[in-house]
């Protein structure tokens, strides 16, 4: 079987959270299954509808203290969904470091390659 993907996928199991789904705040949590520069496959504690615009965060451990982890905040669209598994695009993203006293502080912003 020939692989025709535009971007390489990486098998990563990282904490995943949907911050906003459509126009509503969300508290859906789960973990990633794999990621690429174009999107992410994840499992959540609730299903998401295909076509839904979501804002989500993936926690990237720094290996230091948990309050120094970096979060990748993203905007994307759910492109596949089955039960509690879904795949979403990664259209915009921003690296954010969580500071205990001040909340989230942006580190760097960007957009995924198309």
Biopython code that builds the backbone (N, CA, C, O; Angstrom):
import numpy as np
from Bio.PDB.StructureBuilder import StructureBuilder

atoms = [
    (1, "UNK", "N", (0.841, -1.180, 0.000)),
    (1, "UNK", "CA", (0.000, 0.000, 0.000)),
    (1, "UNK", "C", (0.887, 1.244, 0.000)),
    (1, "UNK", "O", (1.814, 1.351, 0.803)),
    (2, "UNK", "N", (0.601, 2.181, -0.900)),
    (2, "UNK", "CA", (1.365, 3.416, -1.015)),
    (2, "UNK", "C", (0.706, 4.489, -0.158)),
    (2, "UNK", "O", (-0.506, 4.695, -0.228)),
    (3, "UNK", "N", (1.504, 5.162, 0.639)),
    (3, "UNK", "CA", (1.036, 6.240, 1.511)),
    (3, "UNK", "C", (1.055, 7.545, 0.719)),
    (3, "UNK", "O", (2.102, 7.943, 0.209)),
    (4, "UNK", "N", (-0.100, 8.217, 0.611)),
    (4, "UNK", "CA", (-0.214, 9.454, -0.158)),
    (4, "UNK", "C", (-0.420, 10.678, 0.719)),
    (4, "UNK", "O", (-0.966, 11.675, 0.247)),
    (5, "UNK", "N", (-0.014, 10.639, 1.946)),
    (5, "UNK", "CA", (-0.214, 11.768, 2.853)),
    (5, "UNK", "C", (0.738, 12.903, 2.506)),
    (5, "UNK", "O", (1.868, 12.681, 2.071)),
    (6, "UNK", "N", (0.248, 14.142, 2.713)),
    (6, "UNK", "CA", (1.073, 15.323, 2.473)),
    (6, "UNK", "C", (2.077, 15.537, 3.592)),
    (6, "UNK", "O", (3.172, 16.047, 3.356)),
    (7, "UNK", "N", (1.711, 15.148, 4.818)),
    (7, "UNK", "CA", (2.555, 15.378, 5.987)),
    (7, "UNK", "C", (2.751, 14.083, 6.768)),
    (7, "UNK", "O", (1.840, 13.261, 6.861)),
    (8, "UNK", "N", (3.926, 13.911, 7.319)),
    (8, "UNK", "CA", (4.220, 12.750, 8.132)),
    (8, "UNK", "C", (3.435, 12.808, 9.438)),
    (8, "UNK", "O", (3.319, 13.866, 10.057)),
    (9, "UNK", "N", (2.900, 11.662, 9.848)),
    (9, "UNK", "CA", (2.181, 11.579, 11.121)),
    (9, "UNK", "C", (3.114, 11.075, 12.199)),
    (9, "UNK", "O", (3.999, 10.256, 11.954)),
    (10, "UNK", "N", (2.892, 11.589, 13.409)),
    (10, "UNK", "CA", (3.670, 11.169, 14.568)),
    (10, "UNK", "C", (2.716, 10.619, 15.617)),
    (10, "UNK", "O", (1.764, 11.291, 16.013)),
    (11, "UNK", "N", (2.975, 9.399, 16.062)),
    (11, "UNK", "CA", (2.156, 8.770, 17.097)),
    (11, "UNK", "C", (2.502, 9.436, 18.430)),
    (11, "UNK", "O", (3.567, 9.185, 18.992)),
    (12, "UNK", "N", (1.615, 10.275, 18.930)),
    (12, "UNK", "CA", (1.843, 11.000, 20.177)),
    (12, "UNK", "C", (0.589, 10.924, 21.040)),
    (12, "UNK", "O", (-0.511, 11.221, 20.575)),
    (13, "UNK", "N", (0.758, 10.533, 22.272)),
    (13, "UNK", "CA", (-0.358, 10.505, 23.221)),
    (13, "UNK", "C", (-0.140, 11.650, 24.206)),
    (13, "UNK", "O", (0.617, 11.530, 25.170)),
    (14, "UNK", "N", (-0.822, 12.761, 23.939)),
    (14, "UNK", "CA", (-0.675, 13.984, 24.734)),
    (14, "UNK", "C", (-2.042, 14.455, 25.209)),
    (14, "UNK", "O", (-3.045, 14.195, 24.543)),
    (15, "UNK", "N", (-2.104, 15.146, 26.351)),
    (15, "UNK", "CA", (-3.379, 15.697, 26.825)),
    (15, "UNK", "C", (-3.981, 16.649, 25.783)),
    (15, "UNK", "O", (-3.278, 17.480, 25.209)),
    (16, "UNK", "N", (-5.280, 16.517, 25.551)),
    (16, "UNK", "CA", (-6.008, 17.266, 24.527)),
    (16, "UNK", "C", (-7.270, 17.831, 25.165)),
    (16, "UNK", "O", (-7.944, 17.148, 25.936)),
    (17, "UNK", "N", (-7.584, 19.077, 24.842)),
    (17, "UNK", "CA", (-8.774, 19.728, 25.399)),
    (17, "UNK", "C", (-9.434, 20.601, 24.345)),
    (17, "UNK", "O", (-8.761, 21.380, 23.669)),
    (18, "UNK", "N", (-10.745, 20.474, 24.200)),
    (18, "UNK", "CA", (-11.497, 21.382, 23.330)),
    (18, "UNK", "C", (-11.911, 22.565, 24.188)),
    (18, "UNK", "O", (-12.626, 22.404, 25.177)),
    (19, "UNK", "N", (-11.461, 23.752, 23.809)),
    (19, "UNK", "CA", (-11.745, 24.974, 24.561)),
    (19, "UNK", "C", (-13.081, 25.564, 24.119)),
    (19, "UNK", "O", (-13.884, 26.002, 24.943)),
    (20, "UNK", "N", (-13.304, 25.570, 22.814)),
    (20, "UNK", "CA", (-14.530, 26.131, 22.256)),
    (20, "UNK", "C", (-14.953, 25.273, 21.068)),
    (20, "UNK", "O", (-14.137, 24.888, 20.230)),
    (21, "UNK", "N", (-16.245, 24.988, 21.021)),
    (21, "UNK", "CA", (-16.821, 24.231, 19.914)),
    (21, "UNK", "C", (-17.918, 25.100, 19.311)),
    (21, "UNK", "O", (-18.928, 25.383, 19.956)),
    (22, "UNK", "N", (-17.706, 25.521, 18.066)),
    (22, "UNK", "CA", (-18.645, 26.473, 17.474)),
    (22, "UNK", "C", (-18.563, 27.776, 18.244)),
    (22, "UNK", "O", (-17.483, 28.348, 18.389)),
    (23, "UNK", "N", (-19.695, 28.249, 18.737)),
    (23, "UNK", "CA", (-19.735, 29.497, 19.510)),
    (23, "UNK", "C", (-19.839, 29.243, 21.006)),
    (23, "UNK", "O", (-20.073, 30.177, 21.774)),
    (24, "UNK", "N", (-19.667, 27.987, 21.435)),
    (24, "UNK", "CA", (-19.855, 27.629, 22.833)),
    (24, "UNK", "C", (-18.556, 27.166, 23.470)),
    (24, "UNK", "O", (-17.770, 26.458, 22.841)),
    (25, "UNK", "N", (-18.330, 27.561, 24.712)),
    (25, "UNK", "CA", (-17.186, 27.055, 25.450)),
    (25, "UNK", "C", (-17.413, 25.582, 25.737)),
    (25, "UNK", "O", (-18.551, 25.135, 25.874)),
    (26, "UNK", "N", (-16.337, 24.839, 25.826)),
    (26, "UNK", "CA", (-16.421, 23.402, 26.016)),
    (26, "UNK", "C", (-15.470, 22.968, 27.112)),
    (26, "UNK", "O", (-14.522, 23.682, 27.438)),
    (27, "UNK", "N", (-15.717, 21.812, 27.677)),
    (27, "UNK", "CA", (-14.777, 21.230, 28.635)),
    (27, "UNK", "C", (-14.454, 19.790, 28.243)),
    (27, "UNK", "O", (-14.116, 18.971, 29.097)),
    (28, "UNK", "N", (-14.557, 19.487, 26.962)),
    (28, "UNK", "CA", (-14.253, 18.143, 26.477)),
    (28, "UNK", "C", (-12.757, 17.902, 26.603)),
    (28, "UNK", "O", (-11.948, 18.727, 26.179)),
    (29, "UNK", "N", (-12.396, 16.762, 27.191)),
    (29, "UNK", "CA", (-10.989, 16.436, 27.378)),
    (29, "UNK", "C", (-10.703, 15.031, 26.900)),
    (29, "UNK", "O", (-11.589, 14.178, 26.859)),
    (30, "UNK", "N", (-9.459, 14.805, 26.540)),
    (30, "UNK", "CA", (-9.037, 13.494, 26.083)),
    (30, "UNK", "C", (-7.552, 13.477, 25.821)),
    (30, "UNK", "O", (-6.773, 14.073, 26.565)),
    (31, "UNK", "N", (-7.158, 12.786, 24.752)),
    (31, "UNK", "CA", (-5.742, 12.710, 24.398)),
    (31, "UNK", "C", (-5.590, 12.534, 22.889)),
    (31, "UNK", "O", (-6.493, 12.054, 22.204)),
    (32, "UNK", "N", (-4.439, 12.932, 22.402)),
    (32, "UNK", "CA", (-4.143, 12.759, 20.978)),
    (32, "UNK", "C", (-3.749, 11.310, 20.724)),
    (32, "UNK", "O", (-3.282, 10.612, 21.624)),
    (33, "UNK", "N", (-3.943, 10.872, 19.489)),
    (33, "UNK", "CA", (-3.484, 9.562, 19.041)),
    (33, "UNK", "C", (-2.327, 9.734, 18.062)),
    (33, "UNK", "O", (-1.330, 9.014, 18.120)),
    (34, "UNK", "N", (-2.481, 10.706, 17.161)),
    (34, "UNK", "CA", (-1.375, 11.067, 16.281)),
    (34, "UNK", "C", (-1.564, 12.491, 15.790)),
    (34, "UNK", "O", (-2.664, 13.042, 15.821)),
    (35, "UNK", "N", (-0.446, 13.079, 15.331)),
    (35, "UNK", "CA", (-0.454, 14.467, 14.870)),
    (35, "UNK", "C", (0.412, 14.596, 13.631)),
    (35, "UNK", "O", (1.334, 13.812, 13.408)),
    (36, "UNK", "N", (0.096, 15.601, 12.831)),
    (36, "UNK", "CA", (0.938, 16.012, 11.708)),
    (36, "UNK", "C", (0.913, 17.533, 11.677)),
    (36, "UNK", "O", (0.263, 18.162, 12.511)),
    (37, "UNK", "N", (1.607, 18.118, 10.734)),
    (37, "UNK", "CA", (1.588, 19.578, 10.624)),
    (37, "UNK", "C", (0.239, 20.084, 10.116)),
    (37, "UNK", "O", (-0.034, 21.282, 10.194)),
    (38, "UNK", "N", (-0.605, 19.194, 9.598)),
    (38, "UNK", "CA", (-1.909, 19.596, 9.068)),
    (38, "UNK", "C", (-3.073, 19.335, 10.002)),
    (38, "UNK", "O", (-4.144, 19.914, 9.826)),
    (39, "UNK", "N", (-2.883, 18.461, 11.007)),
    (39, "UNK", "CA", (-4.011, 18.142, 11.862)),
    (39, "UNK", "C", (-3.685, 17.134, 12.937)),
    (39, "UNK", "O", (-2.532, 16.761, 13.153)),
    (40, "UNK", "N", (-4.758, 16.699, 13.614)),
    (40, "UNK", "CA", (-4.605, 15.817, 14.776)),
    (40, "UNK", "C", (-5.759, 14.822, 14.835)),
    (40, "UNK", "O", (-6.901, 15.155, 14.518)),
    (41, "UNK", "N", (-5.445, 13.598, 15.246)),
    (41, "UNK", "CA", (-6.443, 12.573, 15.538)),
    (41, "UNK", "C", (-6.482, 12.440, 17.048)),
    (41, "UNK", "O", (-5.433, 12.332, 17.682)),
    (42, "UNK", "N", (-7.683, 12.445, 17.647)),
    (42, "UNK", "CA", (-7.784, 12.450, 19.098)),
    (42, "UNK", "C", (-8.994, 11.669, 19.577)),
    (42, "UNK", "O", (-9.915, 11.380, 18.813)),
    (43, "UNK", "N", (-8.971, 11.331, 20.866)),
    (43, "UNK", "CA", (-10.092, 10.698, 21.540)),
    (43, "UNK", "C", (-10.534, 11.632, 22.650)),
    (43, "UNK", "O", (-9.708, 12.165, 23.390)),
    (44, "UNK", "N", (-11.860, 11.833, 22.765)),
    (44, "UNK", "CA", (-12.438, 12.754, 23.750)),
    (44, "UNK", "C", (-13.418, 12.042, 24.662)),
    (44, "UNK", "O", (-13.781, 10.891, 24.420)),
    (45, "UNK", "N", (-13.846, 12.731, 25.715)),
    (45, "UNK", "CA", (-14.865, 12.183, 26.596)),
    (45, "UNK", "C", (-16.280, 12.457, 26.074)),
    (45, "UNK", "O", (-17.253, 12.157, 26.765)),
    (46, "UNK", "N", (-16.410, 13.021, 24.868)),
    (46, "UNK", "CA", (-17.711, 13.252, 24.232)),
    (46, "UNK", "C", (-17.508, 13.371, 22.722)),
    (46, "UNK", "O", (-16.427, 13.756, 22.277)),
    (47, "UNK", "N", (-18.527, 13.046, 21.930)),
    (47, "UNK", "CA", (-18.384, 13.138, 20.474)),
    (47, "UNK", "C", (-18.463, 14.584, 19.976)),
    (47, "UNK", "O", (-19.020, 15.454, 20.645)),
    (48, "UNK", "N", (-17.891, 14.821, 18.785)),
    (48, "UNK", "CA", (-17.961, 16.125, 18.120)),
    (48, "UNK", "C", (-18.542, 15.926, 16.728)),
    (48, "UNK", "O", (-18.237, 14.929, 16.074)),
    (49, "UNK", "N", (-19.373, 16.853, 16.260)),
    (49, "UNK", "CA", (-19.943, 16.714, 14.912)),
    (49, "UNK", "C", (-18.951, 17.118, 13.822)),
    (49, "UNK", "O", (-18.163, 18.047, 14.002)),
    (50, "UNK", "N", (-18.997, 16.421, 12.701)),
    (50, "UNK", "CA", (-18.183, 16.766, 11.532)),
    (50, "UNK", "C", (-18.587, 18.152, 11.054)),
    (50, "UNK", "O", (-19.772, 18.484, 11.012)),
    (51, "UNK", "N", (-17.593, 18.958, 10.693)),
    (51, "UNK", "CA", (-17.843, 20.306, 10.211)),
    (51, "UNK", "C", (-17.766, 21.367, 11.295)),
    (51, "UNK", "O", (-17.727, 22.559, 10.987)),
    (52, "UNK", "N", (-17.744, 20.958, 12.558)),
    (52, "UNK", "CA", (-17.694, 21.895, 13.681)),
    (52, "UNK", "C", (-16.334, 22.601, 13.716)),
    (52, "UNK", "O", (-15.293, 21.952, 13.613)),
    (53, "UNK", "N", (-16.344, 23.922, 13.860)),
    (53, "UNK", "CA", (-15.123, 24.702, 14.055)),
    (53, "UNK", "C", (-14.791, 24.615, 15.543)),
    (53, "UNK", "O", (-15.640, 24.882, 16.393)),
    (54, "UNK", "N", (-13.538, 24.237, 15.852)),
    (54, "UNK", "CA", (-13.153, 24.090, 17.254)),
    (54, "UNK", "C", (-11.856, 24.847, 17.551)),
    (54, "UNK", "O", (-10.998, 25.025, 16.687)),
    (55, "UNK", "N", (-11.753, 25.278, 18.792)),
    (55, "UNK", "CA", (-10.505, 25.795, 19.334)),
    (55, "UNK", "C", (-10.066, 24.741, 20.332)),
    (55, "UNK", "O", (-10.843, 24.355, 21.205)),
    (56, "UNK", "N", (-8.833, 24.270, 20.215)),
    (56, "UNK", "CA", (-8.375, 23.197, 21.083)),
    (56, "UNK", "C", (-6.942, 23.440, 21.536)),
    (56, "UNK", "O", (-6.214, 24.252, 20.963)),
    (57, "UNK", "N", (-6.557, 22.711, 22.586)),
    (57, "UNK", "CA", (-5.213, 22.846, 23.137)),
    (57, "UNK", "C", (-4.612, 21.466, 23.337)),
    (57, "UNK", "O", (-5.278, 20.537, 23.793)),
    (58, "UNK", "N", (-3.337, 21.352, 22.986)),
    (58, "UNK", "CA", (-2.562, 20.137, 23.196)),
    (58, "UNK", "C", (-1.438, 20.511, 24.153)),
    (58, "UNK", "O", (-0.696, 21.461, 23.902)),
    (59, "UNK", "N", (-1.313, 19.771, 25.243)),
    (59, "UNK", "CA", (-0.280, 20.070, 26.235)),
    (59, "UNK", "C", (0.998, 19.336, 25.875)),
    (59, "UNK", "O", (1.012, 18.113, 25.733)),
    (60, "UNK", "N", (2.073, 20.101, 25.731)),
    (60, "UNK", "CA", (3.391, 19.551, 25.396)),
    (60, "UNK", "C", (4.255, 19.612, 26.652)),
    (60, "UNK", "O", (4.595, 20.703, 27.108)),
    (61, "UNK", "N", (4.617, 18.466, 27.218)),
    (61, "UNK", "CA", (5.426, 18.495, 28.441)),
    (61, "UNK", "C", (6.837, 18.994, 28.150)),
    (61, "UNK", "O", (7.421, 18.677, 27.114)),
    (62, "UNK", "N", (7.372, 19.775, 29.077)),
    (62, "UNK", "CA", (8.733, 20.290, 28.917)),
    (62, "UNK", "C", (9.753, 19.408, 29.614)),
    (62, "UNK", "O", (10.957, 19.559, 29.405)),
    (63, "UNK", "N", (9.268, 18.473, 30.455)),
    (63, "UNK", "CA", (10.186, 17.658, 31.226)),
    (63, "UNK", "C", (10.605, 18.348, 32.501)),
    (63, "UNK", "O", (11.349, 17.782, 33.302)),
    (64, "UNK", "N", (10.137, 19.563, 32.696)),
    (64, "UNK", "CA", (10.419, 20.344, 33.902)),
    (64, "UNK", "C", (9.238, 20.164, 34.856)),
    (64, "UNK", "O", (8.712, 19.059, 34.995)),
    (65, "UNK", "N", (8.835, 21.213, 35.489)),
    (65, "UNK", "CA", (7.674, 21.197, 36.378)),
    (65, "UNK", "C", (6.393, 21.231, 35.536)),
    (65, "UNK", "O", (6.391, 21.829, 34.460)),
    (66, "UNK", "N", (5.291, 20.595, 36.007)),
    (66, "UNK", "CA", (4.035, 20.602, 35.244)),
    (66, "UNK", "C", (3.516, 22.002, 34.939)),
    (66, "UNK", "O", (2.886, 22.204, 33.901)),
    (67, "UNK", "N", (3.765, 22.981, 35.823)),
    (67, "UNK", "CA", (3.270, 24.333, 35.566)),
    (67, "UNK", "C", (4.122, 25.064, 34.535)),
    (67, "UNK", "O", (3.843, 26.219, 34.212)),
    (68, "UNK", "N", (5.156, 24.407, 34.014)),
    (68, "UNK", "CA", (5.977, 24.993, 32.955)),
    (68, "UNK", "C", (5.717, 24.344, 31.597)),
    (68, "UNK", "O", (6.428, 24.619, 30.630)),
    (69, "UNK", "N", (4.700, 23.482, 31.523)),
    (69, "UNK", "CA", (4.367, 22.851, 30.253)),
    (69, "UNK", "C", (3.959, 23.908, 29.229)),
    (69, "UNK", "O", (3.515, 24.998, 29.588)),
    (70, "UNK", "N", (4.113, 23.576, 27.976)),
    (70, "UNK", "CA", (3.717, 24.468, 26.884)),
    (70, "UNK", "C", (2.447, 23.907, 26.261)),
    (70, "UNK", "O", (2.331, 22.703, 26.033)),
    (71, "UNK", "N", (1.502, 24.795, 25.991)),
    (71, "UNK", "CA", (0.260, 24.376, 25.326)),
    (71, "UNK", "C", (0.271, 24.889, 23.900)),
    (71, "UNK", "O", (0.649, 26.030, 23.639)),
    (72, "UNK", "N", (-0.142, 24.046, 22.995)),
    (72, "UNK", "CA", (-0.311, 24.411, 21.598)),
    (72, "UNK", "C", (-1.798, 24.683, 21.422)),
    (72, "UNK", "O", (-2.600, 23.751, 21.361)),
    (73, "UNK", "N", (-2.175, 25.984, 21.338)),
    (73, "UNK", "CA", (-3.581, 26.365, 21.135)),
    (73, "UNK", "C", (-3.835, 26.463, 19.645)),
    (73, "UNK", "O", (-3.100, 27.139, 18.926)),
    (74, "UNK", "N", (-4.877, 25.790, 19.182)),
    (74, "UNK", "CA", (-5.132, 25.671, 17.742)),
    (74, "UNK", "C", (-6.583, 25.985, 17.410)),
    (74, "UNK", "O", (-7.478, 25.872, 18.248)),
    (75, "UNK", "N", (-6.782, 26.379, 16.171)),
    (75, "UNK", "CA", (-8.115, 26.513, 15.581)),
    (75, "UNK", "C", (-8.160, 25.533, 14.420)),
    (75, "UNK", "O", (-7.195, 25.397, 13.668)),
    (76, "UNK", "N", (-9.280, 24.858, 14.283)),
    (76, "UNK", "CA", (-9.419, 23.914, 13.185)),
    (76, "UNK", "C", (-10.865, 23.494, 13.007)),
    (76, "UNK", "O", (-11.772, 24.031, 13.642)),
    (77, "UNK", "N", (-11.056, 22.525, 12.132)),
    (77, "UNK", "CA", (-12.391, 22.037, 11.808)),
    (77, "UNK", "C", (-12.391, 20.524, 11.913)),
    (77, "UNK", "O", (-11.459, 19.863, 11.457)),
    (78, "UNK", "N", (-13.444, 19.974, 12.519)),
    (78, "UNK", "CA", (-13.574, 18.520, 12.628)),
    (78, "UNK", "C", (-13.864, 17.968, 11.238)),
    (78, "UNK", "O", (-14.851, 18.344, 10.605)),
    (79, "UNK", "N", (-12.996, 17.070, 10.767)),
    (79, "UNK", "CA", (-13.166, 16.523, 9.417)),
    (79, "UNK", "C", (-13.618, 15.058, 9.422)),
    (79, "UNK", "O", (-14.145, 14.567, 8.424)),
    (80, "UNK", "N", (-13.411, 14.366, 10.542)),
    (80, "UNK", "CA", (-13.906, 12.994, 10.709)),
    (80, "UNK", "C", (-14.315, 12.822, 12.162)),
    (80, "UNK", "O", (-13.709, 13.400, 13.064)),
    (81, "UNK", "N", (-15.356, 12.016, 12.377)),
    (81, "UNK", "CA", (-15.795, 11.761, 13.739)),
    (81, "UNK", "C", (-16.517, 10.432, 13.790)),
    (81, "UNK", "O", (-17.368, 10.144, 12.949)),
    (82, "UNK", "N", (-16.173, 9.617, 14.788)),
    (82, "UNK", "CA", (-16.841, 8.331, 15.009)),
    (82, "UNK", "C", (-16.811, 8.057, 16.502)),
    (82, "UNK", "O", (-15.739, 7.893, 17.084)),
    (83, "UNK", "N", (-17.972, 8.008, 17.120)),
    (83, "UNK", "CA", (-18.109, 7.844, 18.565)),
    (83, "UNK", "C", (-17.291, 8.935, 19.259)),
    (83, "UNK", "O", (-17.566, 10.116, 19.047)),
    (84, "UNK", "N", (-16.311, 8.589, 20.067)),
    (84, "UNK", "CA", (-15.526, 9.596, 20.783)),
    (84, "UNK", "C", (-14.174, 9.860, 20.130)),
    (84, "UNK", "O", (-13.307, 10.484, 20.742)),
    (85, "UNK", "N", (-13.984, 9.397, 18.906)),
    (85, "UNK", "CA", (-12.757, 9.649, 18.151)),
    (85, "UNK", "C", (-13.054, 10.683, 17.076)),
    (85, "UNK", "O", (-14.123, 10.663, 16.466)),
    (86, "UNK", "N", (-12.101, 11.591, 16.844)),
    (86, "UNK", "CA", (-12.298, 12.608, 15.815)),
    (86, "UNK", "C", (-10.946, 13.041, 15.261)),
    (86, "UNK", "O", (-9.903, 12.845, 15.885)),
    (87, "UNK", "N", (-10.995, 13.632, 14.080)),
    (87, "UNK", "CA", (-9.815, 14.226, 13.454)),
    (87, "UNK", "C", (-10.172, 15.662, 13.112)),
    (87, "UNK", "O", (-11.273, 15.954, 12.645)),
    (88, "UNK", "N", (-9.209, 16.558, 13.355)),
    (88, "UNK", "CA", (-9.440, 17.973, 13.072)),
    (88, "UNK", "C", (-8.232, 18.563, 12.370)),
    (88, "UNK", "O", (-7.102, 18.111, 12.558)),
    (89, "UNK", "N", (-8.484, 19.568, 11.567)),
    (89, "UNK", "CA", (-7.403, 20.300, 10.906)),
    (89, "UNK", "C", (-6.703, 21.184, 11.929)),
    (89, "UNK", "O", (-7.236, 21.453, 13.006)),
    (90, "UNK", "N", (-5.508, 21.631, 11.579)),
    (90, "UNK", "CA", (-4.757, 22.576, 12.406)),
    (90, "UNK", "C", (-4.493, 23.787, 11.511)),
    (90, "UNK", "O", (-3.454, 23.875, 10.857)),
    (91, "UNK", "N", (-5.451, 24.718, 11.494)),
    (91, "UNK", "CA", (-5.380, 25.851, 10.573)),
    (91, "UNK", "C", (-4.601, 27.031, 11.134)),
    (91, "UNK", "O", (-3.879, 27.702, 10.397)),
    (92, "UNK", "N", (-4.740, 27.291, 12.426)),
    (92, "UNK", "CA", (-3.966, 28.339, 13.103)),
    (92, "UNK", "C", (-3.496, 27.764, 14.416)),
    (92, "UNK", "O", (-4.167, 26.921, 15.011)),
    (93, "UNK", "N", (-2.333, 28.221, 14.874)),
    (93, "UNK", "CA", (-1.850, 27.742, 16.167)),
    (93, "UNK", "C", (-1.016, 28.808, 16.853)),
    (93, "UNK", "O", (-0.539, 29.757, 16.233)),
    (94, "UNK", "N", (-0.858, 28.617, 18.155)),
    (94, "UNK", "CA", (-0.083, 29.537, 18.974)),
    (94, "UNK", "C", (0.512, 28.720, 20.123)),
    (94, "UNK", "O", (-0.197, 27.943, 20.762)),
    (95, "UNK", "N", (1.795, 28.889, 20.383)),
    (95, "UNK", "CA", (2.437, 28.243, 21.527)),
    (95, "UNK", "C", (2.208, 29.128, 22.747)),
    (95, "UNK", "O", (2.437, 30.337, 22.691)),
    (96, "UNK", "N", (1.754, 28.526, 23.857)),
    (96, "UNK", "CA", (1.425, 29.266, 25.063)),
    (96, "UNK", "C", (2.071, 28.571, 26.254)),
    (96, "UNK", "O", (1.946, 27.356, 26.411)),
    (97, "UNK", "N", (2.756, 29.333, 27.088)),
    (97, "UNK", "CA", (3.330, 28.778, 28.321)),
    (97, "UNK", "C", (2.426, 29.173, 29.469)),
    (97, "UNK", "O", (2.019, 30.330, 29.577)),
    (98, "UNK", "N", (2.110, 28.212, 30.331)),
    (98, "UNK", "CA", (1.270, 28.483, 31.487)),
    (98, "UNK", "C", (2.140, 28.977, 32.627)),
    (98, "UNK", "O", (3.067, 28.294, 33.062)),
    (99, "UNK", "N", (1.837, 30.151, 33.096)),
    (99, "UNK", "CA", (2.530, 30.734, 34.246)),
    (99, "UNK", "C", (1.585, 30.647, 35.437)),
    (99, "UNK", "O", (0.431, 31.059, 35.319)),
    (100, "UNK", "N", (2.028, 30.126, 36.583)),
    (100, "UNK", "CA", (1.131, 29.958, 37.730)),
    (100, "UNK", "C", (0.443, 31.245, 38.178)),
    (100, "UNK", "O", (-0.727, 31.200, 38.559)),
    (101, "UNK", "N", (1.119, 32.378, 38.145)),
    (101, "UNK", "CA", (0.529, 33.613, 38.672)),
    (101, "UNK", "C", (-0.249, 34.405, 37.639)),
    (101, "UNK", "O", (-1.142, 35.170, 38.005)),
    (102, "UNK", "N", (0.062, 34.245, 36.357)),
    (102, "UNK", "CA", (-0.546, 35.118, 35.347)),
    (102, "UNK", "C", (-1.436, 34.398, 34.347)),
    (102, "UNK", "O", (-2.049, 35.062, 33.511)),
    (103, "UNK", "N", (-1.537, 33.095, 34.387)),
    (103, "UNK", "CA", (-2.321, 32.377, 33.392)),
    (103, "UNK", "C", (-1.483, 32.110, 32.166)),
    (103, "UNK", "O", (-0.262, 31.990, 32.264)),
    (104, "UNK", "N", (-2.121, 32.014, 31.005)),
    (104, "UNK", "CA", (-1.414, 31.666, 29.772)),
    (104, "UNK", "C", (-0.743, 32.878, 29.156)),
    (104, "UNK", "O", (-1.334, 33.955, 29.078)),
    (105, "UNK", "N", (0.494, 32.698, 28.720)),
    (105, "UNK", "CA", (1.265, 33.745, 28.086)),
    (105, "UNK", "C", (1.714, 33.250, 26.718)),
    (105, "UNK", "O", (2.429, 32.250, 26.649)),
    (106, "UNK", "N", (1.316, 33.919, 25.605)),
    (106, "UNK", "CA", (1.718, 33.463, 24.280)),
    (106, "UNK", "C", (3.248, 33.478, 24.120)),
    (106, "UNK", "O", (3.924, 34.396, 24.584)),
    (107, "UNK", "N", (3.770, 32.449, 23.459)),
    (107, "UNK", "CA", (5.186, 32.393, 23.155)),
    (107, "UNK", "C", (5.455, 32.772, 21.704)),
    (107, "UNK", "O", (6.331, 33.586, 21.413)),
    (108, "UNK", "N", (4.689, 32.172, 20.802)),
    (108, "UNK", "CA", (4.913, 32.386, 19.379)),
    (108, "UNK", "C", (3.657, 31.942, 18.649)),
    (108, "UNK", "O", (3.047, 30.943, 19.030)),
    (109, "UNK", "N", (3.263, 32.652, 17.625)),
    (109, "UNK", "CA", (2.074, 32.288, 16.860)),
    (109, "UNK", "C", (2.490, 31.874, 15.467)),
    (109, "UNK", "O", (3.584, 32.202, 15.009)),
    (110, "UNK", "N", (1.613, 31.152, 14.798)),
    (110, "UNK", "CA", (1.912, 30.717, 13.441)),
    (110, "UNK", "C", (0.691, 30.128, 12.776)),
    (110, "UNK", "O", (-0.414, 30.162, 13.317)),
    (111, "UNK", "N", (0.908, 29.591, 11.600)),
    (111, "UNK", "CA", (-0.159, 28.912, 10.865)),
    (111, "UNK", "C", (0.441, 27.686, 10.216)),
    (111, "UNK", "O", (1.609, 27.679, 9.829)),
    (112, "UNK", "N", (-0.363, 26.656, 10.103)),
    (112, "UNK", "CA", (0.155, 25.421, 9.519)),
    (112, "UNK", "C", (0.343, 25.579, 8.015)),
    (112, "UNK", "O", (-0.279, 26.426, 7.375)),
    (113, "UNK", "N", (1.196, 24.759, 7.487)),
    (113, "UNK", "CA", (1.446, 24.775, 6.041)),
    (113, "UNK", "C", (0.270, 24.155, 5.327)),
    (113, "UNK", "O", (-0.294, 23.166, 5.796)),
    (114, "UNK", "N", (-0.099, 24.712, 4.219)),
    (114, "UNK", "CA", (-1.204, 24.174, 3.433)),
    (114, "UNK", "C", (-0.705, 23.374, 2.278)),
    (114, "UNK", "O", (-1.502, 22.844, 1.504)),
]
sb = StructureBuilder()
sb.init_structure("model")
sb.init_model(0)
sb.init_chain("A")
sb.init_seg("    ")
for serial, (resi, resn, name, xyz) in enumerate(atoms, 1):
    if name == "N":
        sb.init_residue(resn, " ", resi, " ")
    sb.init_atom(name, np.array(xyz, "f"), 0.0, 1.0, " ", f" {name:<3s}", serial, name[0])
structure = sb.get_structure()
